[in-house]
Amino acid sequence: MRVERGWQARRPSLFRGVYLPRSADGAAFAMTTYGIPLIVVATTGSATLTGVAFALEWLPRLVAFTVAGSLVDRHGVARVFRSACIGRALAVLMAALLLAVPDSEVPSAVTVMTLAPLTGFLTECSYIAAETAGGEASRTAGLGAHRVQSVLLAIDQTAMLAGPLVSGLLLEHGGPALMLSTLAACSLLAATLLPRQPTAPNRSVQSKTGVRAGWDTLRALPALAWLVGGLLVSNTAIALLQAAMPVIVVTELGRSSTDAGLIWSAAALASLLAIACARRAIDRWGLWSVGATAAAVAAGATLAIAQADTYREYALLIAALMAGEGGLTVVLRTLRSHLIPPGVFGSTLSLTILLLLVPFPVAGLLVATIPHDEIGHAITAAALLQALGLFAAFARLRTLRPTPA
């Protein structure tokens, strides 16, 4: 494939060609995800508008998954990545200018509410392109694909750890203009750091792309389908825990909202450590063994969380759960890079990410509708489904043996 060969030939190193642009885009991703809602609440002072902005930011992201993969497959990583990053930079700079002008004809609320869906869509397009570049690098690495994926995942997790803190500090000490300018700088830096690639259309791409191509590819790859199915069930339990944790920590345990946030910060740190360990463990024991162990840790932690009744127990068990999820994500990304054909990688990648994100809005609706005293029972049911789903997935993967152990 001409475009892929050009990518490999022009990429000076993994650090320069993949990790650096991914880091800059990851910073922009995290600042967009956490910073835009902060700007909304700082600008409007409305909790309702902040919640609406969060929804407006995420709905276009889900839509983006249905088109971004096709764009990447047809036009290449470089063109889509740069276009999305530059578009995001222009959007936030325009918003910063409008917010900085006191007598602007455009109300501040309109500016920030328009910014949310636009940046959400562009951010997911750049993410799909960056993930596709990571998949190409993993295929080039061969049996070392899990090492590449562990580094990429560590970059993402680090950005998510720093994103809320950096966005809050910039907003507090410099206002929306400084935060949006920093976001624009990260976006432009990501576009600049990505090495140039041939921009001719990829003629080896199948004529059928998008969600349909992703479904067909997933159906043709039973190992990937079983793993995605297991993680879909697992994500349902994790999403329910994330949605219910503020209620559990603040209402039932009598702690502050800051304490609820600290649980997930500690969990993110545990996930980073697990990712680093997974890289070495896969070298020694193989992909299936590490994945099965991580699945057992995640399922066991969720089952224990359903019985926890103190803040310390919740914090430790959530950290264990996310450590297991970190190992599972390394396995998923490695398997994905091994199995998905390059011509439909973007489309299939988009579909798998979309499937794994579906439980999160569903979990929010569940927590909003079920009585608070029934949340524990719902978590227990989700934990049992998670354990069964992961057990079935890895039992099947053991017989399929999709990659060399």
C-alpha positions in Angstrom: 0.0 0.0 0.0 1.6 3.2 -1.2 0.4 5.5 1.6 1.5 3.1 4.3 4.9 2.5 2.8 5.3 6.3 2.6 4.4 6.6 6.3 7.0 4.0 7.2 9.7 5.5 5.0 9.3 9.1 6.2 8.8 8.4 9.8 12.3 9.0 11.4 11.5 7.1 14.6 8.6 6.0 16.8 9.3 8.8 19.2 9.4 11.6 16.6 6.8 10.2 14.2 4.2 8.7 16.6 4.7 9.4 20.2 5.4 13.2 20.0 2.3 14.1 17.9 0.2 11.7 20.0 1.4 13.5 23.1 0.5 16.9 21.8 -2.9 15.7 20.5 -3.5 13.8 23.8 -3.0 17.1 25.7 -5.5 18.9 23.4 -7.9 15.9 23.8 -7.8 16.1 27.6 -8.1 19.9 27.7 -11.0 19.8 25.4 -12.8 17.1 27.4 -12.3 18.7 30.8 -11.7 22.3 29.9 -14.7 23.2 27.8 -17.2 22.3 30.5 -15.1 24.3 33.0 -15.3 27.3 30.7 -19.0 26.9 30.3 -19.6 27.0 34.1 -17.1 29.8 34.5 -18.7 31.9 31.8 -22.4 31.2 32.4 -22.5 30.1 36.0 -25.2 27.6 35.1 -25.0 24.0 36.1 -27.8 23.2 33.7 -25.9 24.7 30.7 -22.7 22.9 31.9 -24.5 19.6 31.7 -26.0 20.5 28.3 -22.5 21.4 27.1 -21.2 18.1 28.3 -23.9 16.3 26.3 -23.3 18.5 23.2 -19.6 17.7 23.4 -20.1 14.0 23.6 -22.9 13.4 21.1 -20.9 14.7 18.1 -18.0 12.6 19.3 -20.2 9.5 19.0 -21.3 10.6 15.6 -17.6 11.2 14.6 -16.8 7.6 15.1 -19.2 6.7 12.2 -17.4 8.9 9.7 -13.8 9.5 11.0 -12.7 6.0 10.3 -13.8 6.2 6.7 -12.1 9.5 6.2 -8.8 8.1 7.5 -9.1 5.0 5.3 -9.8 7.0 2.2 -7.6 10.1 2.7 -4.8 8.9 5.0 -3.7 9.6 8.6 -1.8 12.8 7.9 -4.5 14.7 6.0 -7.3 13.9 8.5 -5.1 14.4 11.6 -3.8 17.8 10.4 -7.2 19.0 9.2 -8.8 18.1 12.5 -6.1 19.7 14.7 -6.0 22.9 12.6 -9.8 23.1 12.6 -9.8 22.7 16.4 -7.2 25.4 16.8 -9.1 27.9 14.6 -12.3 27.2 16.5 -10.9 27.7 20.0 -8.9 30.8 18.9 -12.1 32.3 17.4 -13.9 31.6 20.7 -11.1 33.1 22.7 -11.3 36.3 20.6 -15.1 36.5 21.0 -14.9 36.0 24.8 -12.1 38.5 25.1 -14.1 41.3 23.4 -16.5 42.7 26.1 -18.9 44.3 23.6 -19.1 41.4 21.2 -22.4 40.9 19.4 -22.2 37.2 20.1 -23.2 36.3 23.7 -20.7 34.4 25.7 -23.1 31.6 26.3 -23.7 31.1 22.6 -19.9 31.1 22.0 -19.1 28.4 24.5 -22.2 26.3 23.8 -21.2 26.3 20.0 -17.6 25.5 20.9 -18.5 22.3 22.7 -20.0 20.2 19.8 -17.5 21.6 17.3 -14.4 20.7 19.3 -15.9 17.4 20.4 -16.3 16.3 16.7 -12.9 17.5 15.6 -11.2 15.9 18.6 -12.5 12.5 17.9 -11.4 12.8 14.2 -7.8 13.6 15.3 -8.0 10.7 17.8 -9.1 8.1 15.3 -6.3 9.3 12.9 -3.7 9.1 15.8 -5.0 5.6 16.7 -4.6 4.5 13.1 -1.1 5.8 13.1 -0.4 3.8 16.2 -1.9 0.7 14.6 0.4 1.1 11.6 3.4 1.5 14.0 2.3 -1.7 15.9 2.1 -3.7 12.7 5.6 -2.6 11.8 6.8 -3.6 15.2 5.5 -7.2 14.7 5.8 -9.2 17.9 6.7 -5.9 19.7 3.3 -4.4 19.0 2.3 -4.6 22.7 5.3 -2.4 23.6 4.1 0.3 21.2 0.6 0.1 22.4 1.6 0.3 26.1 3.5 3.5 25.4 0.5 5.0 23.5 -1.9 4.0 26.3 0.5 5.5 28.9 0.5 8.8 26.9 -3.3 8.9 26.9 -3.6 8.1 30.6 -1.0 10.7 31.5 -2.8 13.3 29.5 -6.1 12.4 31.2 -4.4 12.8 34.6 -3.0 16.2 33.8 -5.8 17.6 31.6 -8.3 18.5 34.4 -5.5 20.0 36.6 -3.9 22.1 33.8 -7.2 23.3 32.5 -8.4 24.4 35.9 -5.1 26.2 36.7 -5.1 28.1 33.3 -8.7 29.0 33.7 -8.3 30.2 37.3 -5.1 32.3 36.7 -5.5 33.4 33.1 -9.2 33.1 32.2 -10.8 31.4 29.2 -8.5 33.2 26.8 -5.4 31.7 28.2 -6.8 28.2 28.4 -8.2 28.3 24.9 -4.9 29.7 23.6 -3.0 26.9 25.2 -5.4 24.4 23.7 -4.9 25.9 20.3 -1.1 25.8 20.7 -1.3 22.1 21.6 -3.4 21.4 18.5 -1.1 23.3 16.2 1.9 21.6 17.7 0.3 18.2 17.1 -0.3 19.1 13.4 3.2 20.3 13.0 4.9 17.3 14.7 3.3 14.7 12.5 5.7 13.8 9.7 4.6 14.5 6.1 3.1 11.6 4.3 1.9 11.1 0.7 -1.6 12.6 0.4 -2.7 10.6 -2.7 -5.9 8.6 -2.1 -5.4 5.1 -0.8 -6.5 3.0 -3.7 -6.2 -0.2 -1.8 -9.0 0.7 0.5 -12.1 -1.3 0.0 -15.1 0.4 -1.7 -17.2 -0.2 1.3 -16.1 1.8 4.4 -17.7 3.2 7.5 -19.8 1.4 10.0 -20.8 -1.4 7.5 -17.2 -2.1 6.7 -16.4 -2.2 10.5 -19.2 -4.7 11.2 -18.1 -6.9 8.3 -14.5 -6.9 9.5 -15.5 -7.5 13.1 -17.6 -10.5 12.1 -14.8 -11.9 10.0 -12.4 -11.7 13.0 -13.9 -13.9 15.8 -10.9 -13.3 18.2 -11.4 -9.5 18.0 -15.2 -9.8 18.2 -15.0 -12.0 21.4 -12.6 -9.6 23.1 -14.7 -6.5 22.2 -17.8 -8.3 23.4 -16.2 -9.1 26.7 -14.9 -5.6 27.2 -18.3 -4.2 26.2 -19.8 -6.1 29.2 -16.9 -5.1 31.4 -17.4 -1.4 30.4 -21.0 -1.6 31.4 -19.9 -2.3 35.0 -17.2 0.4 34.9 -19.6 2.9 33.5 -22.2 2.2 36.2 -19.5 2.6 38.9 -18.4 5.9 37.4 -21.9 7.2 37.2 -22.8 6.0 40.7 -19.6 6.9 42.5 -20.6 10.6 43.3 -23.9 9.3 44.8 -22.1 6.5 46.8 -19.3 8.7 48.1 -21.2 11.9 48.8 -24.6 10.6 49.8 -23.9 7.2 51.4 -20.4 7.7 52.8 -20.8 11.4 53.6 -17.6 12.4 51.9 -16.9 15.4 49.7 -17.1 15.6 45.9 -13.3 16.1 45.9 -13.0 12.7 47.6 -15.0 11.2 44.8 -12.7 12.7 42.2 -9.6 11.5 44.1 -10.8 7.9 43.7 -10.5 8.1 39.9 -7.2 10.0 40.0 -5.8 7.2 42.1 -7.3 4.7 39.7 -5.7 6.4 36.7 -2.3 6.2 38.5 -2.9 2.5 39.2 -3.8 2.0 35.5 -0.6 3.6 34.4 1.5 1.3 36.6 -0.5 -1.7 35.3 0.2 -0.7 31.7 3.9 -0.5 32.4 3.8 -4.0 34.0 1.7 -5.4 31.2 4.4 -4.6 28.7 7.0 -6.7 30.5 4.5 -9.4 31.4 3.5 -10.0 27.8 7.1 -10.4 26.8 7.5 -13.1 29.4 4.1 -14.9 29.5 2.3 -14.0 26.3 -0.7 -12.0 25.3 -3.4 -14.5 26.4 -2.0 -15.2 29.9 -1.7 -11.5 30.7 -5.2 -10.7 29.3 -6.8 -13.5 31.3 -5.0 -12.4 34.5 -6.1 -8.8 34.0 -9.7 -9.9 33.3 -9.7 -11.9 36.6 -8.4 -8.9 38.5 -11.0 -6.5 37.0 -13.9 -8.9 37.6 -12.8 -9.8 41.1 -12.4 -6.1 42.0 -15.9 -5.2 40.7 -17.5 -8.1 42.6 -15.8 -6.9 45.8 -16.8 -3.3 45.2 -20.4 -4.4 45.3 -19.9 -5.4 48.9 -17.7 -2.5 50.0 -18.9 0.0 52.6 -16.0 2.3 53.4 -14.3 5.0 51.4 -10.9 3.3 51.8 -12.3 0.0 50.4 -13.9 1.8 47.5 -10.6 3.6 46.7 -8.4 0.5 46.8 -10.9 -1.7 44.8 -11.5 1.0 42.1 -7.7 1.2 41.7 -7.5 -2.6 41.4 -10.3 -2.5 38.8 -8.7 0.1 36.7 -5.3 -1.7 36.9 -7.0 -4.7 35.5 -8.7 -2.6 32.8 -5.3 -1.1 31.9 -3.9 -4.5 31.2 -7.0 -5.5 29.2 -6.7 -2.3 27.1 -3.1 -3.2 26.2 -4.3 -6.6 25.1 -7.1 -5.1 23.0 -5.0 -2.6 21.2 -2.3 -5.2 20.5 -4.8 -7.7 19.1 -6.5 -5.0 17.1 -3.3 -3.9 15.5 -2.4 -7.6 14.6 -5.8 -8.6 13.1 -7.5 -5.6 11.4 -6.5 -5.2 7.7 -4.9 -1.9 7.0 -7.4 -1.0 4.3 -10.3 -0.9 6.8 -8.4 -0.2 10.0 -9.9 3.2 10.6 -13.5 2.0 10.0 -13.1 -1.0 12.3 -11.3 1.0 14.9 -14.1 3.6 15.0 -16.7 0.8 15.4 -14.9 -0.9 18.3 -14.4 2.4 20.2 -18.1 3.3 19.6 -19.2 0.0 21.0 -17.0 0.4 24.1 -18.4 3.9 24.7 -22.1 3.0 24.4 -22.4 1.8 28.1 -21.5 5.2 29.5 -24.6 7.2 28.5 -26.7 4.1 29.3 -25.2 3.9 32.8 -26.0 7.6 33.4 -29.6 7.0 32.5 -29.7 4.0 34.9 -28.3 5.9 37.8 -30.8 8.7 37.1 -33.8 6.4 37.1 -33.2 3.7 39.7 -33.7 4.5 43.4 -30.5 5.2 45.3 -30.9 2.3 47.6 -31.0 0.0 44.6 -27.7 1.1 43.1 -25.8 -1.5 45.1 -27.9 -4.3 43.6 -27.4 -2.9 40.1 -23.6 -2.9 40.7 -23.7 -6.5 41.9 -25.7 -7.6 38.8 -23.3 -5.7 36.5 -20.3 -7.3 38.3 -21.7 -10.8 37.7 -22.3 -10.0 34.1 -18.8 -8.6 33.8 -17.2 -11.8 35.3 -19.3 -14.0 33.0 -18.6 -11.9 29.9 -14.8 -11.8 30.5 -14.6 -15.5 31.3 -16.5 -16.4 28.1 -14.3 -14.1 26.0 -11.0 -15.4 27.3 -12.1 -19.0 27.3 -12.9 -18.5 23.6 -9.7 -16.6 22.9 -7.7 -19.5 24.3 -9.0 -21.8 21.6 -8.7 -19.2 18.8 -5.1 -18.3 19.7 -5.2 -15.1 17.5 -1.6 -14.1 18.0 1.6 -15.8 19.0 2.0 -16.2 22.7 
